[in-house]
Amino acid sequence: MAKTALVVIDMLNTYEHQDADLLVPSVTHTLPAVVQLLERARERGVPVIYVNDNFGRWRSHHGEIVDAALSSPHAGLVGPVVPDEASYFIVKARHSVFYETPLAYLLGMLDLTHLVLCGQVTEQCVLYSALDAHIRHLSVTVARDAVAHIHEDLAEAALRMMETNMGARVLPAAQALR
């Protein structure tokens, strides 16, 4: 049986970027499902791995990223999903959670072979992360209602691509950690 991890992508965000006005409403809508996934994973002892952009600050670390996000005008979107002490945290610089990060090594050390993805942005970081997981022969579930988008039409196309081309399961968050 596959050992599962919940991967939370880019939820620690200051929303100080070009597409923030388009993204924030979607994050607001998906936040309850992300929170439920986090609670369910923690209750079941499923490892939670946060993989987050460093906001282009090459001196960033876990605490600085969390503090910057919690100090932003959109702290209400961050507070409910702040990592706990048991969570893993990886800083990324580009779209995929795998690109030049130690994630693959961590998954191997923990003997994890199935990833449940949630976070943002469906048509960018979530899509590229699902592809990179697929080419590494990891199984993927995308929690449809726990991924936020900038462009709804592209997000729907990305979900279809993940399901059709990568064999990802696209399920509601309530079914994603079964």
N, C-alpha and C positions, 0 to 999 in steps of 0.2 A: 504494500500500500504506500502511496506517495506521502511523504512528509511535507506539510504545508507551512508557508509563511505568509503573513499579510504584509504587503509592500505598500507603504503610504508615500505617494509621489508628490513632492512640491507643495504640500499643504501649509508649510511654514513660509508665508509669503507676505511681503509688505504691500503688494498691489500697487507698486510705483513703477508701472511699465506701460507701454503704449496700448496694450489691449485690455488693461485692467477694467475699464468701464464695461466692456463686453463680458469679461470673465466673472466679475463679482456677483452678478445675479445668478449665474449658474452654480457658483460655489455656495451661495446662500441656500439654493434649492437642494444641493447634494449633501450639505454638511450633516444633517441628521443621519443619513445612511452611513456616512463615514464614521461618525461617532458610534453608531450601533455596531459596525464592524469591529472597531477598536475594542469596544466593551466585550463583544462575543469572543474575539481572539484572546483577550487577556483572561477571561473566565475559563477558557478551554486550554490555556497554556500554549497557544499557538504563538510562535515568535513573531514579533512586530518589528519590521525594519523600515525606518524612515530613510528615504533617499531624497535629498533636497538640494536645489540650486544654492550656490553661494552668493547670489546677487552680484556677481562680478567682483567681489571683494576677495582677493587671493590670500588674505590673512584670516578669513572666516573660519570659525569652528562652531561646533554644536551650540554652545551657550550664546555666542554672538548672534547666530542666525535666529535662535528662539527669541532673544531679547529684542532684536530689530523688528521681528514680526509682531511681537506683543506691544511694541511702542508705536506701531503704525496706526493710522486712522481706522484700519479694518481689523483691529485686535480681536473683535468679537468673532471673526471667522477663524482665528488661530487658537484662542484660549481653550476651546473644547477639544482640540486635537494635539495639544502639547505632549511630547513624548514623556513617558514615565521612566522610572529608573531601570526597569527591565528591558526597555526598548533598545534596539540597535540603531545607530545613526551613521549614515554615510553621506558625505558631501560630494555632489557631482557638479560638473562644469558645463555639460551639454545636455541634450535632450534625453538620451537613454540612461536608465539607471545603471547600466553595465559599462558604458563608455568610459574607459580609463578610471574605473573605480574598483575597489576590492570586493564588490558584491559577489562575483562568481566564487571567489575564494571563501568568503563567509558562508555562502550556501553549501559549498563542499564540506567545510568544517562542521557545519550543523547537520549535514546529510539531508538537506532539503531539496525536493525535486518538483514541488508544485508551488506556484506563486498565485496569490490572489491580489490583484492590482486594484487600487483605488487612488483617488487624488485628481491631479490636474496636469496637463490639459489633454483631454481625450484624443484629439486629432494631432497631437504633437508628442509630448513625452510619454503618455500612456501607450500610444501606438508604437513608437520606436522601441520602448521597453519590452512590449509584448513580442515584437519581432526578434529582438536580441535574445529573449528567453527561448523563443521557438527554435532559433538556430543553435542554441545550446542544449536542445533536447529536454527542456523543462516544460512541464505542463502548466498552462495558464488559465486562470479564471479572471474575467473582468467583471467587477460588480457594477452593472449598468447604471444603477441609480446612485452610485458613489464615485462617479467620475464626472468632472466638470469640463465644460467646453467653452470655447470662444465663439465658434461658428457651429450652430446646431447641425446644419446639413453635412458639414465635413466630419463632425463627430459621429453621426449616424453611419456615414460611409466608412469611417475608421473602425467602428464596431463590427460592421459587416465584413471588412477585410480581416480583422483579427479572428473572427469566427470561421470565415470561409477559407482564407488562405493560410492561416496559422493553426487552425484547429483549436482555438481558444474557446472556452465555454463562456458565454456572455449571459450572466444570470443576475437577478435582483440580489441586492446585498443580503437579504434575509436567507438566501439559499447558497451564497458563495462559499461559506465555510463549512459545508456539510462533509 
